[in-house]
Amino acid sequence: MFFSFWGSLIIGGIVAYLAEKWDLTHHGILQASIIALGGVIVLFMVRIMFGLSFGSPGVNAIVGAAGALILIPSEAIGRRRRK
């Protein structure tokens, strides 16, 4: 369980970096990483506490990071940055 947690965090960071690199979000690399890691941690805790899972810990990390990055309104941050 310990290694799957740290591996999930690394995968979440990679998802955040790729989302910024491919212009899917406009948060900045550091902010996107923090948002994605938060999503990974929440989904990991849900998996541990309730047994809800999308499959392996790696798939859970990808879904959690991408879901958190989608739920945070990236368009509002992009508008604020342009001003």
C-alpha positions in Angstrom: 0.0 0.0 0.0 2.9 2.4 0.8 4.5 2.0 -2.7 1.1 2.3 -4.5 0.5 5.6 -2.7 3.8 7.2 -3.8 3.4 5.7 -7.3 0.0 7.2 -7.5 1.4 10.6 -6.6 4.1 10.4 -9.2 1.5 9.4 -11.9 -0.7 12.3 -10.8 2.3 14.7 -11.2 3.0 13.3 -14.7 -0.7 13.8 -15.7 -0.6 17.4 -14.4 2.6 18.1 -16.3 1.2 16.6 -19.5 -2.1 18.5 -19.2 -0.1 21.7 -19.0 2.3 20.8 -21.8 -0.6 19.9 -24.2 -2.5 23.1 -23.3 -5.5 21.2 -21.8 -5.3 23.5 -18.7 -4.0 27.0 -18.1 -3.1 26.8 -14.4 0.7 26.7 -14.5 2.7 23.6 -13.9 3.0 24.0 -10.1 -0.7 24.8 -9.6 -1.8 22.0 -11.9 0.5 19.6 -9.9 -1.1 20.6 -6.6 -4.6 20.3 -8.0 -3.9 16.9 -9.5 -2.1 15.6 -6.4 -5.2 16.6 -4.3 -7.4 14.6 -6.6 -5.1 11.6 -6.4 -5.1 11.8 -2.6 -8.9 12.0 -2.4 -9.4 9.1 -4.7 -6.8 7.0 -2.9 -8.5 7.7 0.5 -11.9 6.8 -1.0 -10.3 3.5 -2.3 -8.9 2.7 1.1 -11.9 3.7 3.2 -14.8 2.5 1.0 -13.2 0.0 -1.4 -14.4 2.0 -4.5 -11.9 1.7 -7.3 -11.6 2.0 -11.1 -9.1 -0.7 -11.3 -5.4 -0.7 -10.4 -3.9 2.2 -8.3 -2.3 3.6 -11.5 -5.7 3.9 -13.2 -7.2 5.5 -10.1 -4.3 8.0 -10.1 -5.0 9.0 -13.7 -8.7 9.3 -13.2 -8.3 11.3 -10.0 -5.7 13.7 -11.4 -7.6 14.2 -14.7 -10.9 14.6 -12.8 -9.5 17.2 -10.5 -8.0 19.2 -13.3 -11.3 19.1 -15.2 -13.3 20.2 -12.2 -11.2 23.2 -11.4 -12.4 26.0 -13.8 -9.4 26.4 -16.0 -11.2 28.9 -18.3 -11.6 31.4 -15.4 -7.9 31.2 -14.6 -7.1 31.7 -18.3 -9.3 34.8 -18.4 -7.7 36.2 -15.3 -4.2 35.6 -16.7 -5.0 37.5 -19.9 -6.0 40.7 -18.1 
